[in-house]
Amino acid sequence: MKRKMIYLFVALLIAGMTVDQSLAYEKDTIKTFKGPLIITFIKHGSLMFEYNEQTIHIDPVVRMGDYNKMPDADLILITHHHGDHLDLNAIEEVRKPNTRIVATKMCIKNSEELSDVVIMDNGDVKSVTGLEIHAVPAYNIKNKRDNGEPYHKKGEGNGYVIRFGNKKIYVAGDTENVPEMKRLGNIEVAFLPMNLPYTMSPEMAADAAKMFKPKILYPYHFGQTDPSRLVDLLADEEAIEVRIRDMGF
């Protein structure tokens, strides 16, 4: 009986290890003059940044990751109100009493339970938890619903440029290659979405990257789109390094 109990314990331990290994998300580290920025790639539009003892969750969504096992947030950034980006259950999993949340007016309008939020409109620049954050317009021009409305209307969603020391990181949210991107400068890392018909094709994402030339480009939120297509389209752009991580859905 004792030997059977040992075998059962080992089997359960192995099963538990298997689950833990499945949660071993890919990570990259970006060096800044104030310490490393650790990027965790969760899935779809969900990311986690760790920097100077702060944890920043971007668009946490329960369907994309096990937030019960992730570090609590000092800061949460929500790009827009759609359910694959705004998930109250995920927010509650990582929210602490002193967690700051940055979101749009439409997030508040669509989720009355979301409270104590720093609202940022397109173009706003604010300091939150000691980080400079710039809200960049995120919207559709070409891709529209059957009724003629864009999937993402101008003024309702944000991308965010966050300054970590001497490095600026741009998380574009759900957007196309909009003209406002031409005003972005000195972007170290950019996350650009590729998921037709809601955001961009690889060709549109390549055009966006050429507007502001990030040093490192991660396609994300790419659904069934082949991200390697972006590598081919930017093959002649030696200043842009395209990195592919598991951000499909």
C-alpha positions in Angstrom: 0.0 0.0 0.0 2.8 2.4 0.9 4.5 1.7 -2.4 1.2 2.4 -4.3 0.9 5.7 -2.4 4.4 6.7 -3.5 3.6 5.9 -7.1 0.4 7.9 -6.9 2.3 10.9 -5.4 4.9 10.7 -8.1 2.2 10.5 -10.8 0.5 13.6 -9.4 3.7 15.4 -9.1 4.5 14.7 -12.8 1.1 15.8 -13.8 1.5 19.0 -11.8 4.9 19.6 -13.4 3.3 19.2 -16.9 0.7 21.9 -16.1 3.4 24.2 -14.8 5.5 23.7 -17.9 2.6 24.6 -20.1 2.5 28.0 -18.4 6.2 28.7 -19.1 5.5 31.6 -21.4 8.3 32.9 -23.7 10.2 35.9 -22.3 12.6 38.4 -23.7 14.8 41.0 -21.8 15.4 44.5 -23.0 18.2 46.4 -21.4 17.6 50.0 -20.2 19.9 52.3 -18.2 17.6 51.8 -15.2 17.6 48.0 -15.3 16.2 45.2 -17.4 12.7 45.2 -18.9 11.4 41.6 -19.0 8.6 41.0 -21.5 6.4 38.0 -21.1 4.4 36.9 -24.2 1.1 35.5 -23.0 -1.2 35.3 -26.0 -3.2 37.4 -28.5 -3.1 41.0 -27.2 -2.0 40.0 -23.6 1.4 40.9 -22.4 3.3 41.3 -19.1 6.2 43.7 -18.4 8.4 43.5 -15.3 10.6 46.5 -14.6 12.3 47.9 -11.5 10.1 45.8 -9.2 6.9 46.8 -11.0 4.6 44.4 -12.9 2.6 45.8 -15.7 -0.2 43.8 -17.3 -1.5 44.8 -20.7 -4.9 43.7 -21.8 -5.1 40.7 -19.4 -7.7 38.2 -20.5 -8.5 34.9 -18.7 -8.9 33.1 -22.0 -5.3 34.0 -22.9 -3.5 33.0 -19.7 -3.7 31.7 -16.1 -3.7 35.0 -14.3 -4.2 33.2 -11.0 -0.5 32.1 -11.2 0.9 35.4 -12.5 2.3 38.2 -10.4 -0.1 40.9 -9.2 -0.1 44.1 -11.1 1.2 47.5 -10.1 -0.2 48.9 -13.3 -2.8 47.6 -15.8 -3.1 49.1 -19.3 -6.3 48.4 -21.3 -6.2 49.4 -24.9 -10.0 49.3 -25.6 -13.3 47.9 -24.6 -13.6 44.7 -26.7 -13.9 41.5 -24.7 -10.6 40.0 -25.9 -8.8 43.0 -24.4 -11.0 44.1 -21.4 -11.8 41.2 -19.0 -12.9 42.1 -15.5 -12.2 38.6 -14.3 -8.6 38.8 -15.3 -8.2 42.3 -13.8 -9.5 41.1 -10.5 -7.1 38.2 -10.5 -4.1 40.5 -10.7 -5.4 43.7 -9.0 -4.1 44.8 -5.7 -5.5 47.6 -3.5 -3.0 50.0 -4.9 -3.0 48.8 -8.5 -3.4 51.7 -11.0 -5.5 51.1 -14.1 -5.2 53.1 -17.4 -8.1 52.7 -19.8 -10.3 54.6 -22.3 -13.6 56.3 -21.7 -15.3 53.5 -23.7 -13.9 50.9 -21.2 -15.7 52.7 -18.4 -18.9 53.1 -20.5 -19.0 49.4 -21.3 -17.9 48.1 -17.9 -19.5 50.0 -15.0 -17.8 47.7 -12.5 -14.4 49.1 -13.6 -13.6 51.8 -11.1 -10.7 54.0 -10.0 -9.3 54.3 -13.5 -6.9 56.8 -15.0 -8.7 57.7 -18.3 -6.5 58.5 -21.3 -7.7 60.0 -24.5 -5.9 59.8 -27.8 -2.8 62.1 -27.6 -2.7 62.3 -23.8 0.7 62.0 -22.0 0.6 61.1 -18.3 2.9 59.8 -15.6 1.5 56.7 -13.9 3.4 54.7 -11.3 6.5 56.7 -12.3 6.2 55.7 -16.0 5.6 58.1 -18.8 2.7 56.9 -21.0 1.6 58.3 -24.3 -1.8 57.3 -25.7 -1.6 56.8 -29.5 -4.8 56.6 -31.6 -5.7 53.0 -32.6 -8.5 52.6 -35.2 -9.5 51.2 -38.6 -9.5 53.1 -41.8 -10.0 50.4 -44.4 -11.5 47.3 -42.6 -15.1 47.7 -41.8 -18.2 45.7 -40.7 -21.0 44.9 -43.1 -22.9 48.0 -41.9 -20.0 50.2 -43.0 -18.7 51.0 -39.5 -15.0 50.4 -38.8 -14.2 47.5 -36.5 -12.5 50.1 -34.3 -13.6 53.7 -34.4 -11.2 56.6 -34.2 -11.1 58.0 -30.7 -12.3 54.8 -28.9 -9.1 52.9 -28.5 -5.5 53.5 -27.6 -2.1 52.2 -28.3 0.4 53.0 -25.6 4.0 54.2 -25.8 5.6 53.5 -22.4 9.0 54.9 -21.5 11.2 52.5 -19.5 14.4 54.5 -18.7 15.9 55.4 -22.1 13.7 52.9 -24.0 10.3 53.5 -25.5 8.0 50.5 -26.0 4.9 50.8 -28.3 2.0 48.5 -27.8 -0.3 49.4 -30.7 -3.6 47.8 -29.7 -6.2 47.1 -32.3 -5.3 49.4 -35.2 -4.3 49.7 -38.8 -1.3 51.6 -40.2 -2.8 54.9 -39.3 -1.1 58.2 -40.2 -0.4 59.1 -36.5 2.3 56.5 -36.5 4.4 58.8 -38.6 4.9 61.0 -35.5 6.3 58.2 -33.4 10.1 58.4 -32.9 12.9 56.5 -31.3 10.8 53.4 -30.6 13.0 50.6 -29.3 10.3 47.9 -29.3 6.9 47.8 -31.1 4.0 45.4 -31.0 1.9 45.6 -34.1 -1.3 43.5 -34.6 -1.9 41.4 -37.7 -5.4 39.9 -37.7 -7.7 40.5 -40.6 -10.3 41.8 -40.9 -10.0 43.5 -37.5 -6.5 45.0 -37.7 -3.7 44.7 -40.2 -2.5 42.4 -43.0 1.3 41.7 -43.0 1.6 44.3 -45.8 -0.1 46.9 -43.7 2.0 46.0 -40.6 5.1 46.3 -42.8 4.0 49.8 -44.0 3.4 50.8 -40.3 6.8 49.7 -39.3 8.4 51.6 -42.1 6.7 54.8 -40.8 8.6 54.9 -37.5 11.3 52.1 -37.8 11.3 50.4 -34.4 14.6 48.6 -33.6 12.7 45.5 -32.6 9.3 44.5 -34.0 7.0 41.9 -32.6 3.9 41.0 -34.6 1.2 40.1 -32.1 -2.6 39.4 -32.0 -2.0 37.6 -35.3 -4.8 35.0 -35.2 -4.4 32.7 -38.3 -2.1 35.1 -40.1 1.4 33.7 -40.8 3.8 36.1 -39.0 6.8 34.9 -41.1 5.3 36.9 -44.0 6.3 40.1 -42.1 9.9 38.9 -42.0 9.9 38.6 -45.7 8.3 42.0 -46.3 10.9 43.7 -44.1 13.9 41.8 -45.2 15.5 44.9 -46.7 14.9 47.0 -43.6 18.2 46.3 -41.8 17.4 48.7 -39.0 14.3 46.6 -38.0 14.7 43.3 -36.3 11.5 41.2 -36.6 11.0 38.7 -33.7 8.3 36.1 -33.8 6.9 34.9 -30.6 3.8 32.7 -29.8 1.1 35.4 -29.8 -1.5 33.7 -32.0 -5.0 32.8 -31.0 
